[in-house]
Amino acid sequence: MIQKSCQLARYLEMRVRQEPELELLSEAQLNIVCFRYRGTDALNTEIVADMQEAGIAAPSMTTIGERVAIRACFINHRTRTEDVNALVAAAIGFGRRRMQMQDAMSYRRPAGSW
């Protein structure tokens, strides 16, 4: 089970490296990988909350080099590569949605443009 957890961490590291919207902050250390969505610390904090609330995954947060990181720690013997793929997809999906929400909120129609 320990070996499988470490393999899943290496798999997540590889998946994060493949996604331009994600940034690897710490390579796989045994069963732990730290990464982030390319955006603000607040955005990454919101992504972690979104994933937990949706029940997709239960990553935690940490700080690496003064930047908030999404911390995935593999300890459940039932975790599969499909779960890692869901974690990556969720981080990207929630990150995109949050970025779109921020863009929409920052858009202001000029006065008299109606």
Secondary structure, DSSP 8 states (H G I E B T S, - for coil): -HHHHHHHHHHHHHHHHH-TTEEEEEEEETTEEEEEESS-HHHHHHHHHHHHHHTS---EEEEETTEEEEEEE---TT--HHHHHHHHHHHHHHHHHHHHHHHHHH----TT--
